Amino acid sequence: MSRVPRGSLPRRRDVLALALYLAASSRAHAQADYPDHPIKLVVPFTPGGVNDTIGRLWCDRMKAPLGASFIENMGGAGGMAGSAAVARSKPDGHTLLLGSTGPQVLAPLMTEHAPYDVTRDFAPITMIGLTSLAVLVNPAVPATTLPALVDYARAHPDKLSYGSTGVGTMAHVSGELFKSVTGLSDIIHVPYKGSGPLLGDLISGHVPLGMLSVTAQVLDLHRAGKLRVLVVMAERRTAAAPDIPTASEGGIPGLIAQNFYALLAPARTPDGVIDRIAAATRTAMADEAFRRTLAGAGVETDVEPGPDRARRFLQDEITRWSPLMKTIGLRVD
């Protein structure tokens, strides 16, 4: 049996270098051809609501820069079911997630068995916008400012309750934040199955106080005198209602509660794909008509774009809400 001369065998490091080169070439080719089929944007909630509105507007705007895209509504487990499906999907940029505060921040903090690790299993692409929570009261409550409401609550211990859109929602957590920063621990939480039933009982006076996102419907009811929005829980006044002060202006600077909306991809999605989606989204958000449409849904679009900003914001929100969630002791396991 003849031997192959030593010098004619490929060395191990040469084989490794070739493998790395071929892998890099394959990734570069895939990125250059992206997308090669329609993009699926998972909205991890049932149809309707702000998440659905943002998702459909985004898909419509991506037709020119990225081609066909479509929404798949995948509700369940407070948004965790759809989020987990995206985390497990192929990291090629063809399956994306419209992430938000509930499933990406609050829900994982309420369970020891979350089906994903937010910082490990997702690649942030870009922020799209924010919606702010607001403190609402029935007009019969004798308080037209936030300090007046706090004074009224202290003068009537064990008499006030606040409504939210359900246990573990941003409305619930913002209500608990309100109790925490004001020291009004005796206010009772009344969970509702969505904003519709809560608004109905708030208007009729069955619940005197409510925590809800600032939407066109809420503002219309405020302007009609059917309920009163005392403050928005944001750093700046909302563009949709510049006459309503912030909680900080009302004397409670720590009362900030906002839902964020951001595009996320599965971890290990190529940087080139991430950058292309971010650039296409940034172009869409520079369009005034697009921004006006989002503003009509109560979405503030004055956010810094790009993957780095989205990553920092997500981590900051996890850090900010973790202590309060531990204090509340809210678990869903």
ChimeraX attribute file (.defattr): number of C-alpha atoms within 10 A of each C-alpha:
attribute: neighborCount
match mode: 1-to-1
recipient: residues
	/A:1	3
	/A:2	4
	/A:3	5
	/A:4	8
	/A:5	7
	/A:6	8
	/A:7	7
	/A:8	7
	/A:9	8
	/A:10	9
	/A:11	11
	/A:12	9
	/A:13	9
	/A:14	10
	/A:15	11
	/A:16	11
	/A:17	12
	/A:18	12
	/A:19	12
	/A:20	12
	/A:21	12
	/A:22	12
	/A:23	12
	/A:24	12
	/A:25	12
	/A:26	12
	/A:27	15
	/A:28	15
	/A:29	11
	/A:30	16
	/A:31	20
	/A:32	12
	/A:33	11
	/A:34	19
	/A:35	19
	/A:36	13
	/A:37	12
	/A:38	14
	/A:39	21
	/A:40	18
	/A:41	25
	/A:42	25
	/A:43	26
	/A:44	28
	/A:45	23
	/A:46	14
	/A:47	15
	/A:48	9
	/A:49	12
	/A:50	16
	/A:51	20
	/A:52	20
	/A:53	15
	/A:54	20
	/A:55	22
	/A:56	15
	/A:57	14
	/A:58	23
	/A:59	19
	/A:60	14
	/A:61	21
	/A:62	19
	/A:63	13
	/A:64	9
	/A:65	14
	/A:66	19
	/A:67	16
	/A:68	17
	/A:69	20
	/A:70	18
	/A:71	20
	/A:72	18
	/A:73	18
	/A:74	18
	/A:75	17
	/A:76	13
	/A:77	14
	/A:78	18
	/A:79	21
	/A:80	22
	/A:81	18
	/A:82	23
	/A:83	32
	/A:84	21
	/A:85	18
	/A:86	26
	/A:87	24
	/A:88	15
	/A:89	15
	/A:90	14
	/A:91	19
	/A:92	21
	/A:93	25
	/A:94	20
	/A:95	24
	/A:96	26
	/A:97	28
	/A:98	26
	/A:99	28
	/A:100	24
	/A:101	21
	/A:102	18
	/A:103	23
	/A:104	23
	/A:105	23
	/A:106	21
	/A:107	21
	/A:108	21
	/A:109	22
	/A:110	18
	/A:111	13
	/A:112	10
	/A:113	11
	/A:114	16
	/A:115	16
	/A:116	19
	/A:117	13
	/A:118	21
	/A:119	14
	/A:120	11
	/A:121	19
	/A:122	27
	/A:123	25
	/A:124	28
	/A:125	28
	/A:126	26
	/A:127	30
	/A:128	26
	/A:129	24
	/A:130	22
	/A:131	24
	/A:132	25
	/A:133	24
	/A:134	29
	/A:135	24
	/A:136	26
	/A:137	26
	/A:138	24
	/A:139	20
	/A:140	13
	/A:141	14
	/A:142	11
	/A:143	18
	/A:144	14
	/A:145	16
	/A:146	22
	/A:147	16
	/A:148	14
	/A:149	18
	/A:150	17
	/A:151	11
	/A:152	15
	/A:153	19
	/A:154	17
	/A:155	10
	/A:156	12
	/A:157	12
	/A:158	13
	/A:159	12
	/A:160	17
	/A:161	16
	/A:162	23
	/A:163	27
	/A:164	27
	/A:165	23
	/A:166	18
	/A:167	16
	/A:168	21
	/A:169	19
	/A:170	24
	/A:171	27
	/A:172	23
	/A:173	22
	/A:174	24
	/A:175	26
	/A:176	23
	/A:177	20
	/A:178	24
	/A:179	17
	/A:180	16
	/A:181	13
	/A:182	16
	/A:183	12
	/A:184	17
	/A:185	13
	/A:186	15
	/A:187	21
	/A:188	16
	/A:189	19
	/A:190	17
	/A:191	18
	/A:192	17
	/A:193	11
	/A:194	13
	/A:195	19
	/A:196	11
	/A:197	14
	/A:198	25
	/A:199	26
	/A:200	12
	/A:201	17
	/A:202	23
	/A:203	20
	/A:204	15
	/A:205	16
	/A:206	13
	/A:207	20
	/A:208	21
	/A:209	28
	/A:210	28
	/A:211	28
	/A:212	25
	/A:213	25
	/A:214	25
	/A:215	21
	/A:216	16
	/A:217	14
	/A:218	21
	/A:219	18
	/A:220	12
	/A:221	15
	/A:222	18
	/A:223	12
	/A:224	10
	/A:225	13
	/A:226	17
	/A:227	26
	/A:228	26
	/A:229	26
	/A:230	23
	/A:231	25
	/A:232	31
	/A:233	29
	/A:234	22
	/A:235	18
	/A:236	15
	/A:237	18
	/A:238	21
	/A:239	15
	/A:240	18
	/A:241	14
	/A:242	10
	/A:243	10
	/A:244	17
	/A:245	21
	/A:246	25
	/A:247	27
	/A:248	18
	/A:249	15
	/A:250	16
	/A:251	12
	/A:252	16
	/A:253	14
	/A:254	16
	/A:255	25
	/A:256	20
	/A:257	27
	/A:258	23
	/A:259	20
	/A:260	25
	/A:261	24
	/A:262	24
	/A:263	27
	/A:264	30
	/A:265	30
	/A:266	26
	/A:267	20
	/A:268	15
	/A:269	19
	/A:270	18
	/A:271	14
	/A:272	16
	/A:273	23
	/A:274	23
	/A:275	15
	/A:276	18
	/A:277	23
	/A:278	20
	/A:279	17
	/A:280	16
	/A:281	24
	/A:282	17
	/A:283	13
	/A:284	19
	/A:285	22
	/A:286	11
	/A:287	11
	/A:288	10
	/A:289	11
	/A:290	15
	/A:291	17
	/A:292	16
	/A:293	14
	/A:294	20
	/A:295	20
	/A:296	14
	/A:297	19
	/A:298	25
	/A:299	28
	/A:300	20
	/A:301	21
	/A:302	13
	/A:303	15
	/A:304	15
	/A:305	20
	/A:306	21
	/A:307	21
	/A:308	14
	/A:309	16
	/A:310	24
	/A:311	19
	/A:312	11
	/A:313	17
	/A:314	22
	/A:315	14
	/A:316	12
	/A:317	18
	/A:318	18
	/A:319	12
	/A:320	12
	/A:321	16
	/A:322	14
	/A:323	12
	/A:324	16
	/A:325	18
	/A:326	12
	/A:327	10
	/A:328	12
	/A:329	10
	/A:330	16
	/A:331	14
	/A:332	14
	/A:333	8
